[in-house]
Amino acid sequence: MTTEDILVGTWHTPEQFVNKAQHSPHPMEENALHKITKDATEFVAKSPVKLVSIERKKNLLKAKILARQLESQEKELHEGLPTSIQKVVQDKKILLWEKLLELNNYDDMKVVHFMKEGVPLVGTHDHPSCYAMKLKLLASTTEEELRDSAMPSRLALEARKPQTDSPSTWNPRLKRR
């Protein structure tokens, strides 16, 4: 392995993958998938290939038209963003994404706010009502503590050796940078 290669994925033997699959819920079980995902899966599974293709082309065309209509507003939004956020979202069509989420009745529109304003790394956020509460431990790190730990954490991460304890029977694929 050269310094230009990075390992991608999680180490599992074939037996471990089968075991995980056997203990995973079926995707069509109650509440495993949102209704829109179930409906889309059912449409693709039960519809003729030609109809699915036409629907996909129609939806892409609608999105392209909408993107064109929002182009100047999108440019204006990006120009008004803080530099730190501009850098991250420079190629993203945030207003198009927002409109598509609205058109599909997405139930957690706060995600758009996070794309426009950034996500605070400390403190707590409102819990989206569309998801079950899964609070394990309340965040307690302050912004000052986070800033103080940033450089040591980064150096420790950069110094970390890549994982090499893969089973000898499994050949991991490498992804070139």
C-alpha positions in Angstrom: 0.0 0.0 0.0 1.4 3.4 -1.0 0.8 6.7 0.8 -1.6 7.6 -2.1 -3.9 4.7 -1.3 -6.6 4.7 1.3 -8.7 1.7 2.5 -12.4 2.0 2.0 -15.1 0.0 3.8 -15.5 -2.1 6.9 -13.6 -5.3 7.5 -15.9 -8.4 7.6 -15.3 -12.0 6.6 -18.0 -13.5 4.3 -19.4 -15.3 7.4 -19.7 -12.0 9.2 -21.5 -10.4 6.3 -24.0 -13.3 6.2 -24.5 -13.1 9.9 -25.2 -9.4 9.7 -27.6 -9.9 6.8 -29.5 -12.6 8.8 -30.0 -10.2 11.7 -31.0 -7.2 9.7 -34.6 -6.2 9.4 -36.2 -6.6 6.0 -36.4 -3.2 4.2 -40.1 -3.6 3.6 -40.9 -4.1 7.3 -43.2 -1.6 9.0 -41.4 1.8 9.4 -38.1 0.5 7.9 -38.7 2.8 4.9 -40.6 6.0 4.4 -43.8 5.8 2.4 -42.3 7.7 -0.6 -39.4 5.2 -0.8 -41.8 2.2 -0.5 -44.0 3.7 -3.3 -41.0 4.4 -5.5 -39.7 0.8 -5.0 -43.1 -0.6 -5.7 -43.5 1.5 -8.9 -40.2 0.4 -10.3 -40.8 -3.2 -9.4 -44.3 -3.4 -10.9 -44.1 -1.0 -13.8 -42.9 -1.7 -17.4 -39.3 -0.6 -17.9 -40.3 1.9 -20.6 -42.7 3.6 -18.2 -40.1 3.8 -15.5 -37.7 5.3 -18.0 -40.2 7.9 -19.1 -41.1 8.9 -15.5 -37.4 9.3 -14.7 -36.8 11.5 -17.8 -39.8 13.6 -17.0 -38.7 14.2 -13.4 -35.2 15.1 -14.5 -36.5 17.5 -17.1 -38.7 19.1 -14.5 -35.7 19.5 -12.1 -33.6 21.0 -15.0 -36.3 23.5 -15.8 -36.7 24.4 -12.1 -32.9 24.8 -11.8 -32.9 27.2 -14.7 -35.7 29.2 -13.2 -33.8 29.5 -9.9 -30.4 30.1 -11.4 -30.2 33.9 -10.6 -31.6 33.4 -7.1 -29.2 30.6 -6.5 -26.2 32.8 -7.5 -27.4 35.5 -5.2 -27.8 33.1 -2.3 -24.2 31.7 -2.8 -22.7 35.2 -3.0 -24.3 36.1 0.3 -23.1 33.1 2.2 -20.1 33.3 4.6 -16.8 32.2 2.9 -16.6 29.1 5.1 -20.0 27.9 3.8 -19.4 29.0 0.2 -16.4 26.8 0.1 -18.4 23.7 1.1 -21.6 24.3 -1.0 -20.2 26.1 -4.0 -21.4 23.5 -6.5 -24.7 22.8 -4.7 -28.1 24.0 -6.0 -29.5 24.6 -2.5 -32.7 26.4 -3.7 -33.4 23.7 -6.2 -32.9 21.1 -3.5 -35.2 23.1 -1.1 -37.9 23.3 -3.8 -37.7 19.6 -4.6 -38.0 18.8 -0.9 -41.1 21.0 -0.6 -42.7 19.5 -3.7 -42.2 16.0 -2.2 -43.5 17.1 1.3 -40.3 16.4 3.0 -40.9 16.6 6.7 -37.6 18.0 8.1 -37.0 21.2 6.2 -34.5 22.3 8.9 -31.9 20.5 6.7 -32.0 23.4 4.3 -31.3 25.9 7.0 -28.2 23.9 8.0 -27.0 24.0 4.3 -27.4 27.8 4.3 -26.2 28.6 7.8 -24.0 25.7 8.7 -24.4 23.2 11.5 -23.4 24.3 14.9 -20.9 21.7 16.3 -21.8 22.4 19.9 -25.0 22.7 21.8 -28.3 21.0 21.0 -30.7 21.2 18.1 -34.5 20.8 17.9 -35.5 17.2 17.4 -37.3 16.6 14.0 -40.8 15.3 14.8 -40.7 12.9 11.9 -38.0 10.8 13.5 -37.9 8.8 16.7 -36.0 10.3 19.6 -32.7 8.3 20.0 -30.8 10.5 22.4 -28.0 8.5 23.9 -26.0 11.2 25.8 -26.6 14.9 25.8 -23.8 16.9 24.2 -21.8 18.9 26.7 -18.8 20.1 24.9 -18.5 23.9 24.8 -17.2 25.8 21.7 -14.1 26.7 23.6 -13.4 23.1 24.5 -13.9 22.1 20.9 -11.5 24.7 19.6 -8.9 23.7 22.2 -9.1 20.1 21.2 -9.2 20.6 17.4 -5.5 20.8 16.7 -4.5 17.8 18.9 -7.3 15.8 17.5 -6.3 16.6 13.9 -2.7 15.7 14.6 -3.7 12.4 16.2 -5.9 11.5 13.3 -3.2 12.3 10.7 -0.6 10.3 12.7 -2.9 7.2 12.9 -1.8 4.2 10.9 -4.3 2.7 8.5 -6.2 -0.4 9.6 -4.3 -3.5 8.4 -6.0 -6.3 10.4 -8.1 -7.6 7.5 -8.8 -11.3 7.3 -6.2 -12.9 5.1 -8.9 -14.5 3.0 -10.4 -11.1 2.0 -8.7 -8.8 -0.4 -9.8 -5.1 0.3 -10.3 -2.9 -2.7 -8.2 0.3 -2.7 -9.5 3.6 -3.8 -7.0 6.0 -5.4 -7.0 9.6 -4.2 
